[in-house]
Amino acid sequence: MEAEQIAEKLVEFYQKPFGGKTMGRYRITMKYMCRIAGCRRLFPDAIQKISQELYQLGYILIDMESYFVIISHKTFTNYRRVNDSLFL
């Protein structure tokens, strides 16, 4: 499966109810990422391509080494910002 198709599948998961939530951020193991990709192992360049495709769709892929987190860009819009007052 191509990176674009994998990213679209990951977005589908984001929008499906599971784990007690109607939709939203989730984590996925390398095992299941490989299952989606149809391969035994995902190399760093393939993960980079998937990450880029997700970014184009408005999502972020975070590599936590033993699993990945998929989260929407919108999640970060209400985070507090660092400003000059912290450096005084």
C-alpha positions as CSV (number, residue, x, y, z in Angstrom):
1,M,0.0,0.0,0.0
2,E,1.3,3.5,-0.8
3,A,2.0,6.2,1.8
4,E,-1.1,8.2,0.7
5,Q,-3.4,5.2,1.1
6,I,-1.9,4.4,4.5
7,A,-2.4,8.0,5.7
8,E,-6.0,7.9,4.5
9,K,-6.6,4.7,6.4
10,L,-5.1,6.2,9.6
11,V,-7.4,9.2,9.2
12,E,-10.4,6.8,8.9
13,F,-9.4,5.3,12.2
14,Y,-9.2,8.8,13.7
15,Q,-12.8,9.4,12.7
16,K,-14.2,6.0,13.8
17,P,-15.5,5.3,17.3
18,F,-13.4,2.9,19.3
19,G,-11.8,2.7,22.8
20,G,-14.8,4.4,24.4
21,K,-14.5,7.6,22.3
22,T,-16.5,8.6,19.3
23,M,-13.4,9.9,17.5
24,G,-10.1,11.5,18.1
25,R,-6.4,10.9,18.8
26,Y,-5.1,7.4,19.2
27,R,-2.0,5.3,19.2
28,I,-1.1,2.4,16.9
29,T,1.7,-0.2,17.3
30,M,4.3,-0.9,14.6
31,K,2.6,-4.3,14.2
32,Y,-0.6,-2.7,13.1
33,M,1.1,-0.1,11.0
34,C,2.8,-2.9,9.1
35,R,-0.5,-4.7,8.8
36,I,-2.0,-1.6,7.1
37,A,1.1,-1.2,4.9
38,G,1.1,-4.9,3.9
39,C,4.7,-5.4,4.9
40,R,6.8,-7.0,7.6
41,R,8.8,-3.9,8.4
42,L,8.4,-0.2,7.9
43,F,11.7,1.6,7.3
44,P,12.3,5.2,8.4
45,D,11.9,6.6,4.8
46,A,8.4,4.9,4.6
47,I,7.4,6.3,8.0
48,Q,8.6,9.7,6.8
49,K,6.4,9.5,3.7
50,I,3.4,8.4,5.7
51,S,4.0,11.3,8.1
52,Q,4.2,13.8,5.2
53,E,0.9,12.5,3.7
54,L,-0.8,12.7,7.1
55,Y,0.4,16.3,7.5
56,Q,-1.1,17.2,4.2
57,L,-4.4,15.8,5.5
58,G,-4.2,17.9,8.7
59,Y,-2.8,15.2,11.1
60,I,0.5,14.6,12.8
61,L,2.3,11.3,13.2
62,I,4.4,11.1,16.3
63,D,6.9,8.2,16.5
64,M,7.2,7.1,20.1
65,E,9.5,4.2,19.2
66,S,7.2,1.3,20.3
67,Y,4.1,2.9,18.8
68,F,2.8,5.9,16.9
69,V,0.4,8.6,17.9
70,I,-2.0,10.2,15.4
71,I,-3.3,13.6,16.3
72,S,-5.1,16.4,14.5
73,H,-3.4,19.8,14.0
74,K,-6.5,21.3,15.5
75,T,-5.6,19.8,18.9
76,F,-2.7,22.2,19.2
77,T,-4.6,25.5,18.5
78,N,-5.5,26.1,22.1
79,Y,-2.1,25.3,23.6
80,R,-0.5,28.2,25.5
81,R,2.3,30.0,23.7
82,V,5.8,30.8,25.0
83,N,6.3,34.6,25.1
84,D,8.9,37.1,26.1
85,S,7.8,37.3,29.7
86,L,9.2,33.8,30.3
87,F,12.7,35.0,29.4
88,L,12.8,38.1,31.7
